[in-house]
Structures are given as C-alpha cells and as structure tokens.
Amino acid sequence: MNFSERESAEYLHTLGRLYWRAGNLDRGLVFLLLAARVAPDDVAILKTLAVVFIEQGAAARALTTIDRIAGLGEEFQLELAALESRALWTAGQYQEARDTFSDFMTKRSASSTTTPVGS
C-alpha cells in the first residue's frame, strides 16, 4: 500500500468512526467498509468495523471480520476474545459467549504480570 492509499484509509476510517460515534451507524458503516476495501489488512479498521457490526446486530458479519483479524496474526488473539464474546452474545449464542469471555479473562489474568509494590 502506498502513502496515498494509507492516508485515504485513515481518512475513511476516521469519518466512519465519527459518524458511528454521532449515532449514524449506517453512514459510518459505509465509510468503514470503504476503508477496509482500501486497507484490507488494517487491524484498527477491521476492529472498528466488527464493533459497528455488533452494534447493528449483524453478529455473523462481526464474527467473519473477527476471523479475518485472527488470520492476520497470533498477537491479536487475546484482544479479539472479548470482541468475539460480544458478537456471540449478539448472535444469541449465550453459552458460547460466556465460555469465550471466561477463556479471555483466564488468559488475560495469566498474561498480566504485575509486580507487588515495594519489590
């Protein structure tokens, strides 16, 4: 992706987020879909897109987007688990959503390495 495409994707992503935050989900979704078309491997754009799909009740599309992000690298697995849990809950798959969220919390606890105060 060249510099101009990168700037275009960022601009479209920003517009999509602004419209979404202002309550215009449909218009925000259009801009986010365009941004994802310009930058199909941009994790930030794809995560925002998944959140908007969840907000609109399009759980299947959100889960497809989450799978796309997961395919981009292992480093995104932990943060995607919470998002996947929300999408599953939206889809009415409550037990699977609970299990996914429980796994997320377990992995998150294991990955956080806090040192006691005074050590």
C-alpha distances in whole Angstrom, upper triangle without the diagonal:
4,7,8,6,7,10,11,10,12,15,15,16,18,20,20,22,24,25,26,28,30,31,29,27,27,25,23,22,21,19,17,17,15,13,13,12,9,8,10,10,11,14,16,15,16,19,20,20,22,25,25,26,28,30,30,32,29,29,28,25,25,26,23,20,22,22,18,18,21,19,16,19,22,22,21,25,27,25,25,28,30,27,28,32,31,30,33,35,34,34,38,38,39,41,37,36,38,38,34,35,38,36,33,36,37,34,33,37,37,33,35,36,39,41,45,46,48,46
4,6,5,6,9,10,11,12,14,16,17,18,20,21,23,24,26,27,29,30,32,30,29,28,26,24,24,22,20,19,19,16,14,15,14,11,10,13,14,13,17,18,17,19,22,22,22,25,27,27,28,31,32,32,34,32,32,32,28,28,29,27,24,25,26,22,21,24,23,20,22,25,25,24,28,30,28,28,31,32,30,31,35,34,33,36,38,37,37,41,41,42,44,41,39,41,41,37,38,41,39,36,38,40,37,36,39,39,36,37,38,40,43,46,47,49,48
4,5,5,6,9,10,11,12,14,15,16,18,20,21,22,24,26,27,29,30,29,28,28,25,23,24,22,19,19,19,17,14,16,16,12,11,15,15,14,17,17,17,19,22,21,22,25,26,26,28,31,31,32,34,32,33,32,29,28,30,28,25,26,27,23,22,25,24,21,23,26,25,25,28,30,28,28,32,32,30,32,35,34,33,36,38,37,38,41,41,43,44,41,39,42,42,38,38,41,39,36,38,40,37,35,39,39,35,36,38,39,42,45,45,47,46
4,5,5,6,9,10,10,12,14,15,16,18,20,21,23,24,26,27,29,27,26,26,23,21,22,20,17,17,18,15,13,15,14,10,11,15,16,15,18,18,16,19,22,21,21,25,26,25,27,30,30,31,33,31,32,32,28,28,30,28,24,26,27,24,23,26,25,23,25,28,27,26,30,32,29,29,33,33,30,32,35,34,33,36,38,36,37,41,41,43,45,42,39,42,42,39,39,42,40,37,40,42,39,37,41,41,38,38,40,42,44,47,48,50,49
4,5,5,6,9,10,10,12,14,15,16,18,20,21,22,24,26,27,25,24,23,21,19,19,17,14,14,15,12,10,11,10,7,8,11,13,12,15,15,14,16,19,19,18,22,23,23,24,27,28,28,30,28,29,28,25,24,26,24,21,23,24,20,20,23,22,19,22,26,25,24,27,29,27,26,30,30,27,29,32,31,30,33,35,33,34,38,38,40,41,38,36,39,39,36,36,39,37,34,37,39,36,35,38,39,36,36,39,40,43,46,47,49,48
4,5,5,6,9,10,10,12,14,15,16,18,20,21,22,24,26,24,23,23,21,19,19,18,14,14,15,12,9,11,11,8,7,11,11,10,13,13,12,14,17,16,17,20,21,21,23,26,26,27,29,27,28,28,24,23,25,23,20,21,23,19,18,21,21,18,20,23,22,21,25,26,24,24,27,28,25,27,30,29,28,31,33,32,33,36,37,38,40,37,34,37,37,33,33,36,35,32,34,36,33,32,35,36,32,33,35,37,39,42,43,45,44
4,5,5,6,9,10,10,12,14,15,16,18,20,21,22,24,23,22,22,20,18,18,17,14,14,15,13,10,13,13,10,10,14,14,12,15,14,13,16,18,17,18,21,22,22,24,26,26,27,30,28,29,29,26,25,27,25,22,24,25,22,21,24,24,21,23,26,25,23,27,28,25,25,29,29,26,29,32,30,29,33,35,33,34,38,38,39,41,38,36,38,39,35,35,38,37,33,36,38,35,33,37,37,34,34,36,38,40,43,44,46,45
4,5,5,6,8,10,11,12,14,15,17,18,20,21,23,21,20,20,17,15,16,14,11,11,13,10,8,11,11,8,9,13,14,12,15,14,12,15,18,16,16,20,21,20,22,25,25,25,28,26,27,27,24,23,26,24,21,23,24,21,20,24,24,21,24,27,26,24,27,29,26,25,29,29,26,28,31,29,28,32,33,31,32,36,37,38,40,37,35,38,38,35,35,38,37,34,36,38,36,34,38,39,35,36,38,40,43,45,46,48,48
4,5,5,6,9,10,10,12,14,15,16,18,20,21,19,18,18,16,14,14,13,9,9,10,8,5,7,8,6,6,9,11,9,12,11,8,11,14,13,13,16,18,17,19,21,22,22,25,23,24,24,20,20,22,20,17,19,21,17,17,20,20,18,21,24,22,20,24,25,22,22,25,25,22,24,27,26,25,28,30,28,29,33,33,35,37,34,31,34,35,31,31,34,33,30,33,35,32,31,34,35,32,33,35,37,40,43,43,46,45
4,6,5,6,9,10,10,12,14,15,16,18,20,19,18,19,16,13,14,14,10,10,12,11,7,10,12,10,9,12,13,10,12,10,8,12,14,12,13,17,17,17,19,21,21,22,25,24,25,25,22,20,23,22,18,20,22,19,17,21,21,19,21,24,22,20,23,24,21,21,25,24,22,24,27,25,25,28,30,28,30,33,33,35,37,34,31,34,34,31,30,34,32,29,31,34,31,29,33,34,31,31,33,35,37,40,41,43,43
4,5,5,6,9,10,11,12,14,15,16,19,17,17,17,14,12,14,13,9,10,12,10,8,12,13,11,11,15,16,13,15,13,11,14,16,14,14,18,18,17,20,22,22,22,25,24,26,26,23,22,25,24,20,22,24,22,20,24,25,22,25,27,26,23,27,28,24,24,28,27,24,26,29,27,26,30,31,29,31,34,35,36,38,36,33,36,37,33,33,36,35,32,34,37,34,32,36,37,34,34,36,37,40,43,43,46,46
4,5,5,6,9,10,11,12,14,15,17,15,14,14,11,9,10,9,5,6,9,7,5,9,10,9,10,13,15,12,14,12,9,12,14,12,12,16,16,14,17,20,19,19,22,21,23,23,20,19,22,21,18,20,22,19,19,23,23,21,24,27,25,23,26,27,23,23,26,25,22,24,27,25,24,27,29,26,28,31,32,34,36,34,31,34,35,31,31,34,34,31,33,36,34,32,35,37,34,34,37,38,41,44,44,47,47
4,5,5,6,9,10,10,12,14,15,14,13,14,12,9,10,10,7,5,9,8,6,8,11,10,10,12,13,10,11,9,6,10,11,8,9,13,13,12,15,17,17,17,20,19,20,21,18,17,20,19,15,17,20,17,16,20,21,19,21,24,22,19,22,23,20,19,23,22,19,21,24,22,21,25,26,24,25,29,30,31,33,31,28,30,31,28,27,31,30,27,29,32,30,28,32,33,30,30,33,34,38,40,41,43,43
4,5,5,6,9,10,10,12,14,14,13,15,12,9,11,12,9,8,12,11,9,12,14,13,13,16,16,13,14,11,9,13,13,10,12,15,14,13,17,19,18,19,22,21,23,24,21,19,22,22,18,20,23,21,19,23,24,22,24,26,24,22,24,25,21,21,24,23,20,23,25,23,23,27,27,25,27,30,31,32,35,32,29,32,33,30,29,32,32,28,30,33,31,29,32,34,31,31,34,34,37,40,40,43,43
4,5,5,6,8,10,11,12,11,11,12,9,7,10,10,6,8,11,10,9,13,15,14,15,17,18,16,17,14,11,14,15,12,12,16,15,13,16,19,17,18,21,21,23,24,21,20,23,23,19,21,24,22,21,25,26,24,27,29,27,24,27,27,24,23,26,25,22,24,27,24,23,27,28,25,27,30,32,33,35,33,31,33,35,31,30,34,34,31,32,36,34,32,35,37,34,34,37,38,41,43,43,46,46
4,5,5,6,9,10,11,9,8,9,7,4,6,7,5,5,9,9,8,11,13,13,14,15,17,14,15,12,9,12,12,9,9,12,12,10,12,15,14,14,17,17,19,20,17,16,19,19,16,18,21,19,19,22,23,22,25,27,25,22,24,25,22,21,23,22,19,21,23,21,20,24,24,22,23,27,28,29,32,30,27,30,31,28,27,31,31,28,30,33,31,30,33,35,32,32,35,36,40,42,42,45,46
4,6,5,6,8,10,10,9,11,10,6,9,11,8,8,11,12,11,13,16,16,15,17,18,15,14,11,9,12,11,7,9,12,10,9,13,14,13,14,17,17,19,21,18,16,19,20,16,18,21,20,18,22,23,22,24,26,24,21,23,23,19,19,22,20,17,20,22,19,19,23,23,21,23,26,27,28,31,29,26,28,30,27,25,29,29,26,27,31,29,27,30,32,30,30,33,33,37,39,39,42,42
4,5,5,6,9,9,10,12,10,7,11,12,10,10,14,14,13,16,18,18,18,20,21,18,18,14,13,16,15,11,13,15,14,12,15,17,15,16,19,20,22,24,21,19,23,23,20,21,25,23,22,25,27,26,28,29,27,24,27,26,23,22,25,23,20,23,25,22,22,26,25,23,26,28,30,31,33,32,29,31,33,30,28,32,32,29,30,34,32,30,33,35,33,32,35,36,39,40,40,44,44
4,6,5,6,5,7,8,6,5,8,10,9,10,13,14,14,16,18,19,19,20,22,19,19,16,14,16,16,12,12,15,13,11,14,16,13,14,17,18,20,22,19,18,22,23,20,22,25,24,23,26,28,27,29,31,29,26,28,28,24,23,26,24,21,23,25,22,21,25,25,22,24,27,29,30,33,31,28,31,33,30,29,32,33,30,31,35,34,32,35,37,35,34,38,38,41,43,43,47,47
4,5,5,5,5,8,7,5,7,10,10,9,12,14,14,15,18,19,19,20,21,18,18,15,13,14,13,10,10,12,10,7,11,12,10,11,14,15,17,19,17,15,19,20,17,19,22,21,20,24,26,25,27,28,27,23,25,25,21,20,23,20,17,20,21,18,18,21,21,18,21,23,25,26,29,28,25,27,29,26,25,29,29,26,28,31,30,29,32,34,32,32,35,36,39,41,41,44,45
4,5,7,8,11,11,8,11,14,13,12,16,17,16,18,21,22,21,22,23,20,19,16,15,16,15,11,13,14,11,10,13,14,11,13,16,18,19,22,20,18,21,22,20,21,24,24,22,25,27,26,28,29,27,24,26,25,21,21,23,20,18,21,22,18,19,22,22,20,23,25,27,27,30,29,25,27,29,27,25,29,29,26,27,31,30,28,31,33,31,30,34,34,37,39,39,42,43
4,6,8,11,10,9,12,14,14,14,17,19,18,20,23,23,24,25,26,23,22,19,18,19,18,14,15,17,15,12,16,16,13,14,18,19,21,24,22,20,24,25,23,24,27,27,26,29,31,30,32,33,31,28,29,29,25,25,27,24,21,24,25,21,22,25,24,22,25,27,29,29,32,31,28,30,33,30,28,32,33,30,31,34,34,31,34,37,35,34,37,37,40,42,42,45,46
4,6,9,9,9,11,13,14,14,17,19,19,20,23,24,24,25,26,24,23,20,18,19,18,14,15,16,13,11,14,14,11,11,15,16,19,22,20,19,22,23,21,23,26,26,25,28,30,30,32,33,31,28,29,28,25,24,26,23,20,23,23,19,20,23,22,19,22,24,26,27,30,29,26,28,31,29,27,31,32,29,30,34,33,31,34,37,35,35,38,38,41,43,43,46,47
4,6,6,6,9,10,11,12,14,16,17,18,20,22,22,23,25,23,22,20,17,18,18,14,14,16,14,11,13,14,11,11,15,16,19,21,19,18,22,22,20,22,26,25,25,28,29,29,31,33,32,28,29,29,26,25,27,24,21,23,24,21,20,23,23,20,22,25,27,28,31,30,27,30,32,30,29,32,33,31,32,36,35,33,36,38,37,37,40,40,44,45,46,49,50
4,6,5,6,9,10,10,12,14,15,16,18,20,20,20,22,20,20,17,15,15,15,12,11,12,11,7,9,11,8,7,11,12,15,17,15,14,18,19,17,19,22,21,21,24,26,26,28,30,29,25,26,27,23,22,23,21,18,20,21,18,17,20,20,16,19,21,24,25,28,27,24,27,29,26,26,29,30,28,29,33,32,31,34,36,34,34,38,39,42,44,44,48,48
4,5,5,6,9,10,11,13,14,15,17,19,20,20,22,21,21,19,16,16,17,14,12,14,13,9,10,13,11,9,12,12,15,17,14,15,19,19,17,20,22,22,22,25,27,26,29,31,30,27,28,29,25,23,25,24,20,21,23,20,18,21,21,18,19,22,25,26,30,28,26,29,31,28,28,32,32,30,32,35,34,33,36,38,37,37,41,42,45,47,48,51,51
4,5,5,7,9,10,11,13,14,16,17,19,19,22,20,20,18,15,16,17,14,12,15,14,11,13,15,13,12,16,15,18,20,17,17,21,21,18,21,24,22,23,26,27,27,29,32,31,27,29,30,26,25,27,25,22,24,25,22,21,24,24,21,23,26,28,29,33,31,28,31,33,31,30,34,34,32,34,37,36,34,38,40,38,38,41,42,45,47,48,51,51
4,5,5,6,9,10,11,12,14,15,16,17,19,17,17,15,12,13,14,10,9,12,11,8,11,13,12,11,15,14,17,18,15,15,19,19,16,18,21,20,20,23,25,24,26,28,27,24,26,26,23,21,24,22,19,21,23,20,19,22,23,20,21,25,26,28,31,29,26,29,31,28,27,31,31,28,30,34,32,31,34,36,34,34,37,38,42,44,44,48,48
4,5,5,6,9,10,10,12,14,15,15,17,16,16,14,11,11,12,9,7,10,10,7,8,11,11,9,13,12,14,15,12,12,16,15,13,16,18,17,17,21,22,22,24,26,26,22,24,25,22,20,22,21,17,19,21,18,16,20,21,18,19,22,24,26,29,27,24,27,29,26,26,30,30,27,29,32,31,30,33,35,33,34,37,38,42,44,45,48,48
4,5,5,6,9,10,11,13,14,15,17,16,17,16,12,13,15,12,10,13,14,11,11,15,14,13,16,14,17,17,14,15,18,17,15,18,20,19,19,23,23,23,26,28,28,25,26,28,25,23,25,24,21,22,24,22,20,23,24,21,22,25,27,29,32,30,28,31,32,29,29,33,33,30,33,36,34,33,37,38,36,37,40,41,45,47,48,51,51
4,5,5,6,9,10,11,12,13,16,14,16,14,10,12,14,11,10,13,14,11,13,16,16,15,18,17,19,20,16,16,19,18,16,18,21,19,19,22,23,22,25,27,27,24,26,27,24,22,25,24,21,22,25,23,21,24,26,23,24,27,29,31,33,31,29,32,33,30,30,33,33,30,33,35,34,32,36,37,35,35,38,40,43,45,46,49,49
4,5,5,6,9,10,10,11,13,11,12,11,7,8,10,8,6,10,11,9,10,14,14,14,16,15,16,17,13,13,16,15,12,15,17,15,15,19,19,18,21,24,23,20,22,23,20,18,21,21,17,19,22,19,18,21,23,20,21,25,26,28,30,28,25,28,30,26,26,30,29,27,29,32,30,29,32,34,31,32,35,37,40,42,43,46,46
4,5,5,6,9,10,9,12,12,13,13,9,9,12,10,7,10,12,11,11,14,15,14,16,14,16,15,12,12,15,13,11,14,16,14,15,18,18,18,21,24,24,21,22,24,21,19,22,22,18,19,22,20,18,21,23,20,21,25,26,28,30,28,26,29,30,27,27,31,30,28,30,33,31,30,34,35,33,34,37,39,42,45,46,49,48
4,5,5,6,9,10,13,12,14,14,10,11,14,13,10,14,16,14,14,18,18,17,20,18,20,19,15,16,19,17,14,17,19,16,17,20,20,19,23,26,25,23,25,27,24,22,25,25,22,23,26,24,22,25,27,24,25,28,29,31,34,31,29,33,33,30,30,34,33,30,33,36,34,33,36,37,35,36,39,41,44,47,48,50,50
4,5,5,6,8,10,9,11,10,7,9,12,11,9,13,15,13,15,18,18,18,21,19,20,20,16,16,18,17,13,16,18,15,15,19,19,17,20,23,22,20,22,24,21,20,23,23,20,21,25,23,21,25,26,24,25,29,29,31,33,31,28,31,32,29,29,32,31,28,31,34,31,30,34,35,32,33,36,37,41,43,44,47,46
4,5,5,5,8,7,9,10,6,7,10,10,8,11,14,13,13,16,18,18,19,17,18,17,13,13,15,13,10,13,14,11,12,15,15,14,17,20,20,17,20,22,19,17,21,21,18,19,22,21,19,22,24,22,23,27,27,29,31,28,26,29,29,26,27,30,29,26,29,31,29,28,32,33,30,31,34,36,40,42,44,47,46
4,6,5,9,10,13,13,10,10,14,14,11,14,17,16,16,19,20,20,22,19,20,19,15,16,18,15,13,16,16,13,14,18,17,16,19,23,23,20,23,25,23,21,24,25,21,22,25,24,22,25,27,25,25,29,29,31,33,30,29,32,32,29,30,33,32,29,33,35,32,32,35,36,33,35,38,40,43,46,47,50,49
4,6,9,9,13,13,10,12,15,15,13,16,19,18,19,22,23,22,24,22,23,22,18,19,20,18,15,18,19,15,15,19,18,16,20,23,23,21,24,26,24,22,26,26,23,24,28,26,24,28,30,28,28,32,32,34,36,33,31,34,35,31,32,35,33,31,34,36,33,32,36,36,34,35,37,40,43,46,47,49,48
4,6,6,9,10,8,9,13,13,12,15,17,17,18,21,22,22,24,21,22,21,18,17,19,16,13,15,16,13,12,16,15,13,16,19,19,17,20,23,20,19,23,24,21,22,25,24,23,26,28,27,27,31,31,32,34,31,29,32,32,28,29,32,30,28,31,33,30,29,33,33,30,31,34,36,39,42,43,46,45
4,6,8,10,8,8,12,13,11,13,16,16,16,19,21,21,22,19,20,18,15,15,16,13,10,13,13,9,10,13,12,10,14,17,18,16,18,21,19,17,21,22,19,19,23,22,20,23,26,24,24,28,28,30,31,28,27,30,29,26,27,30,28,26,29,31,28,28,31,31,29,30,33,36,39,42,43,46,45
4,6,9,8,8,11,13,12,14,16,17,18,20,22,23,23,21,20,19,16,16,16,14,11,12,12,9,8,11,10,7,11,14,14,13,15,18,16,15,19,20,18,18,22,22,20,23,26,25,25,28,28,30,31,27,26,29,28,24,25,28,26,23,27,28,25,25,29,28,26,27,30,32,35,39,40,43,41
4,6,6,6,9,10,11,12,15,16,17,19,20,21,23,21,20,20,17,15,16,15,11,12,13,10,9,12,12,9,12,15,14,12,15,17,15,14,18,19,16,18,21,21,20,23,25,24,25,28,28,29,30,27,25,28,28,24,24,27,25,23,26,27,24,24,27,27,25,26,28,30,34,37,38,41,39
4,5,5,6,9,10,10,12,14,15,16,18,20,21,19,18,18,16,13,14,13,10,10,11,9,6,9,11,8,10,12,11,9,12,14,11,11,14,15,13,15,18,18,17,20,22,22,22,26,25,26,27,24,22,24,24,20,21,24,22,19,22,24,21,20,24,24,21,22,25,27,31,34,35,38,37
4,5,5,6,9,10,11,12,14,16,17,19,20,19,18,19,16,14,16,15,12,11,14,12,9,13,14,12,13,15,13,11,14,15,12,12,15,15,13,15,18,17,17,20,22,21,23,26,26,26,28,25,23,25,25,21,21,24,23,20,22,24,22,20,24,25,22,22,25,27,30,33,34,37,36
4,6,5,6,9,10,11,12,14,15,17,18,17,17,18,14,13,15,14,10,11,14,12,10,14,15,13,15,18,16,14,16,18,15,14,17,17,14,16,19,18,17,20,22,20,22,25,25,27,28,26,23,26,26,23,23,26,25,22,24,27,25,23,27,28,25,26,29,31,34,37,38,41,40
4,5,5,6,9,10,10,12,14,15,16,14,14,14,11,9,11,10,6,8,10,8,7,11,12,11,13,15,15,12,14,16,13,11,14,15,12,13,16,15,14,17,19,18,19,22,22,24,25,22,20,23,23,20,20,23,22,20,22,25,23,22,25,26,24,25,28,30,34,36,38,41,40
4,5,5,6,9,10,11,12,14,15,14,13,14,12,9,11,11,8,7,11,10,8,11,13,12,14,15,14,10,12,13,10,8,12,11,8,11,14,12,12,15,17,16,18,21,20,21,23,20,18,20,21,17,17,21,20,17,19,22,20,19,22,24,21,22,25,27,31,33,35,38,37
4,5,5,6,9,10,11,12,14,13,14,15,12,10,13,13,10,10,14,13,11,14,16,16,17,19,17,14,16,16,13,12,15,14,10,13,15,13,13,17,18,16,18,21,22,23,25,22,20,22,23,20,19,23,22,19,22,24,23,21,25,26,24,25,28,29,33,35,36,39,39
4,5,5,6,9,10,11,12,11,11,12,9,8,11,11,8,9,12,11,11,14,16,15,18,20,19,15,17,18,15,13,16,15,11,13,16,14,12,16,17,15,16,20,21,22,24,22,19,22,23,20,20,24,23,21,23,26,24,23,27,28,26,27,31,32,36,38,39,43,42
4,5,5,6,9,10,11,9,9,10,7,5,7,8,6,7,10,10,10,12,14,15,17,18,17,14,14,15,13,10,12,12,8,9,12,10,8,12,14,12,13,17,17,18,20,18,16,19,20,16,17,20,20,17,20,23,22,21,24,26,24,25,29,31,34,36,38,41,41
4,5,5,6,9,10,10,10,12,10,7,10,12,10,10,13,14,13,15,18,18,19,20,19,15,16,16,13,11,13,11,8,10,12,9,8,12,13,11,13,16,17,18,20,18,15,18,20,17,16,20,20,17,19,23,22,20,24,26,24,25,28,29,33,35,36,40,40
4,5,5,6,9,9,10,12,10,8,12,13,11,12,15,15,15,18,20,20,22,23,22,18,19,20,16,15,16,15,11,13,15,12,10,14,15,12,14,17,19,20,23,21,18,21,23,20,19,23,23,21,23,26,25,24,27,29,28,28,32,33,37,39,40,43,43
4,5,5,6,5,6,8,6,5,9,10,9,11,14,14,14,17,19,19,21,23,22,19,19,20,17,14,16,15,11,12,13,11,8,12,13,10,11,15,16,18,21,19,16,20,21,19,19,22,23,21,23,26,25,25,28,30,28,29,33,34,38,40,42,45,45
4,5,5,6,6,9,8,6,9,11,11,11,14,15,15,17,19,20,22,22,22,18,18,18,16,13,14,12,9,10,10,7,6,9,9,7,9,12,13,14,17,16,13,16,18,16,16,19,20,18,20,23,23,22,25,27,27,27,31,32,36,38,39,43,43
4,5,8,9,12,11,9,13,15,14,14,18,18,18,20,23,23,25,25,25,21,21,21,18,16,17,14,12,13,13,10,9,12,12,9,11,14,16,17,20,19,16,18,21,19,18,22,23,21,22,26,25,24,27,30,29,29,33,34,37,39,40,43,44
4,6,8,11,10,10,13,15,14,15,18,19,19,21,24,24,26,27,27,23,23,24,21,18,19,17,14,15,16,12,11,13,13,9,11,14,16,18,21,20,18,21,23,21,21,24,25,23,25,29,28,27,30,33,32,32,36,37,41,42,44,47,47
4,6,9,9,9,11,13,14,15,17,19,19,21,23,24,26,27,27,23,22,23,20,18,18,16,13,13,13,10,8,10,10,6,8,10,13,14,18,17,15,18,20,19,19,22,23,22,24,27,27,27,29,32,31,32,36,37,40,42,44,47,47
4,6,6,6,9,10,11,12,14,16,17,18,20,22,24,25,25,22,21,22,20,17,17,17,13,13,14,11,8,10,11,8,8,11,13,16,19,17,15,19,21,19,19,23,23,22,25,27,27,27,30,32,31,32,36,37,41,43,45,48,48
4,5,5,6,9,10,10,12,14,15,16,18,20,22,22,23,19,18,19,17,14,14,14,11,9,10,9,5,7,8,6,5,9,10,12,15,13,12,15,17,15,16,19,20,19,21,24,24,24,27,28,28,29,33,35,38,40,42,46,45
4,5,5,6,9,10,11,12,14,15,17,19,21,22,23,19,18,20,19,15,15,16,13,11,12,12,8,9,11,9,7,11,11,14,17,14,14,17,18,16,18,21,21,20,23,25,25,25,28,30,29,31,34,36,40,42,44,48,47
4,5,5,6,9,10,11,13,14,15,17,20,21,22,18,18,20,18,15,16,16,13,11,14,13,9,11,14,11,10,14,15,17,20,17,16,20,20,18,19,23,22,21,24,26,25,26,29,30,29,31,34,36,40,42,44,48,47
4,5,5,6,9,10,11,12,14,16,18,19,19,15,15,16,14,11,12,12,9,8,11,9,6,9,11,10,10,13,14,16,18,15,14,17,18,15,16,20,19,18,21,23,22,22,25,27,26,27,31,33,36,39,40,44,43
4,5,5,6,9,10,10,12,14,16,17,18,14,13,15,14,10,11,12,9,7,10,10,6,8,11,10,9,13,12,14,16,13,12,15,16,13,15,18,17,16,19,21,20,21,24,25,24,26,30,32,36,38,40,43,42
4,5,5,6,9,10,11,13,15,17,18,15,14,17,16,12,13,15,12,10,13,13,10,11,15,14,12,16,15,18,19,16,15,19,19,16,18,21,20,19,22,24,22,23,27,27,26,28,32,34,38,40,42,46,44
4,5,5,6,9,10,11,14,15,16,13,13,15,14,10,13,14,11,10,13,13,10,13,16,15,14,18,17,20,21,18,17,20,20,17,18,21,20,18,22,24,22,22,26,26,25,27,30,32,36,38,40,44,42
4,5,5,6,9,10,12,12,13,10,10,12,10,7,9,11,8,7,11,11,9,11,14,14,14,17,16,18,19,15,14,17,17,13,15,18,16,15,18,20,18,18,22,23,21,23,26,29,32,35,37,40,39
4,5,5,6,9,11,12,13,11,10,13,13,9,11,13,11,9,13,14,12,13,16,16,15,18,17,19,19,16,15,18,17,14,16,19,17,16,20,21,19,20,23,23,22,24,28,30,34,37,39,42,41
4,5,5,7,10,12,13,11,11,15,14,11,13,15,13,12,16,16,14,16,19,19,18,21,20,22,23,19,19,22,21,17,19,22,20,19,22,23,21,22,25,25,23,26,29,32,35,38,40,43,41
4,5,5,7,9,10,7,9,12,11,8,11,13,11,11,15,15,14,16,19,19,19,22,21,22,23,20,18,21,20,17,18,21,18,16,20,21,19,19,22,22,20,22,25,28,31,34,36,39,38
4,5,6,7,9,6,6,10,10,7,10,13,11,10,14,16,14,16,19,19,19,22,20,21,21,18,17,19,18,14,16,19,16,14,18,19,16,17,21,20,18,21,24,27,30,33,35,38,37
4,6,8,10,9,9,13,14,11,14,16,15,14,17,19,17,18,22,22,21,24,22,24,24,21,20,23,21,18,20,22,19,18,22,22,19,20,24,23,21,24,27,30,33,36,38,41,39
4,7,9,8,10,13,13,12,15,17,16,15,19,20,19,21,24,24,24,27,25,27,27,23,22,25,23,20,21,23,21,19,22,23,20,20,24,23,21,23,25,28,32,35,37,39,38
4,5,6,8,11,12,11,14,16,16,16,19,21,20,21,24,25,25,27,25,27,26,23,22,24,22,19,20,22,19,17,20,20,17,18,21,20,17,20,22,25,28,32,34,36,34
4,5,6,9,10,10,12,15,15,15,18,20,20,20,23,25,25,27,24,25,25,21,20,22,20,16,18,19,16,14,17,17,14,15,18,16,14,17,19,23,26,29,32,34,32
4,6,7,9,10,12,14,15,15,18,20,20,21,24,25,25,28,25,26,25,22,21,22,20,17,18,19,16,14,16,16,13,13,16,15,12,15,17,20,23,26,29,31,29
4,6,6,6,9,11,11,12,14,16,16,18,20,21,22,24,22,23,23,20,18,20,18,15,15,17,15,12,15,16,13,12,16,16,13,15,18,21,24,27,30,32,31
4,6,5,6,10,10,10,12,15,15,16,18,20,20,22,20,20,20,16,15,17,15,12,12,14,11,9,13,13,10,11,14,14,12,15,18,21,24,27,30,33,31
4,5,5,8,10,10,11,14,15,16,18,20,20,22,20,20,19,16,15,15,14,11,10,12,9,6,9,10,7,7,11,11,9,12,15,18,21,24,26,29,28
4,6,6,7,9,11,12,13,15,16,18,19,21,20,19,20,17,15,16,15,12,11,13,11,8,10,12,10,9,13,14,12,13,16,19,22,25,27,30,29
4,6,5,6,8,10,10,12,14,15,16,18,17,17,18,15,12,14,14,10,10,13,11,9,12,14,12,12,15,16,15,16,20,22,26,28,30,34,32
4,5,5,6,9,10,10,12,14,15,16,14,14,14,11,9,11,10,6,7,9,8,6,9,11,10,10,13,14,14,16,19,21,25,27,30,33,32
4,5,5,6,9,10,11,13,14,16,14,13,14,12,9,10,11,7,6,9,9,6,9,12,11,10,13,15,15,16,19,21,25,27,29,32,32
4,5,5,6,9,10,11,13,15,14,14,15,13,10,12,13,10,9,13,12,10,12,15,14,14,17,19,18,19,22,24,28,30,32,35,35
4,5,5,6,9,10,10,12,11,12,13,10,8,10,11,7,8,12,11,10,13,15,14,15,18,19,19,20,24,26,30,32,34,37,37
4,5,5,6,9,10,11,9,9,10,8,4,7,8,6,6,9,10,9,11,14,14,14,17,19,19,20,24,25,29,31,33,37,36
4,5,5,6,9,10,10,9,12,10,7,9,11,9,8,12,13,12,14,17,17,16,19,21,21,22,26,27,31,32,34,38,37
4,5,5,6,9,9,10,12,10,8,11,13,10,11,15,15,14,16,19,19,19,22,24,23,24,28,30,34,35,37,41,40
4,5,5,6,5,7,9,7,5,9,10,9,10,13,14,14,16,18,19,19,22,23,24,25,29,31,34,36,38,42,41
4,5,5,5,5,8,8,5,8,11,10,10,13,15,14,16,19,20,20,22,24,25,26,29,31,34,36,38,41,41
4,5,7,8,12,11,9,12,14,13,13,17,18,17,19,22,22,22,25,27,27,28,32,33,37,38,40,44,44
4,6,8,11,10,9,13,14,13,15,18,19,18,21,23,23,24,27,28,28,30,34,35,39,40,43,46,46
4,5,9,9,9,11,13,14,14,17,18,19,21,23,24,24,27,28,29,30,34,36,39,40,43,46,46
4,6,6,6,9,10,11,12,14,16,16,18,20,21,22,24,26,27,28,32,34,37,39,41,45,44
4,6,5,6,9,10,10,12,14,15,16,18,20,21,22,24,25,27,30,32,35,36,39,42,42
4,5,5,6,9,10,10,12,14,15,16,18,20,21,23,24,26,29,31,34,35,38,41,41
4,5,5,6,8,10,10,12,14,15,16,18,20,21,22,24,28,30,33,35,37,41,40
4,5,5,6,8,10,10,12,14,15,16,18,20,21,22,26,28,31,33,35,39,38
4,5,5,6,9,10,10,12,14,15,16,18,20,21,24,26,29,30,33,36,36
4,5,5,6,9,10,11,12,14,15,17,18,20,23,25,29,30,33,36,35
4,5,5,6,9,10,11,12,14,15,16,18,22,24,27,29,32,35,34
4,5,5,6,9,10,10,12,14,15,16,20,21,25,27,29,33,32
4,5,5,6,9,10,11,12,14,16,19,20,24,25,28,31,30
4,5,5,6,8,10,11,12,14,17,20,23,25,28,31,30
4,5,5,6,9,10,10,12,16,18,21,23,26,29,28
4,6,5,6,9,10,11,14,15,19,20,23,27,26
4,5,5,6,9,10,13,15,18,20,23,26,25
4,5,5,6,9,12,14,18,20,23,26,24
4,5,5,6,10,12,15,18,20,24,22
4,6,5,8,10,13,15,18,21,20
4,6,7,10,13,15,19,21,20
4,6,9,13,15,18,21,19
4,6,10,12,15,18,16
4,7,10,13,15,13
4,6,9,12,11
4,6,9,7
4,6,6
4,6
4
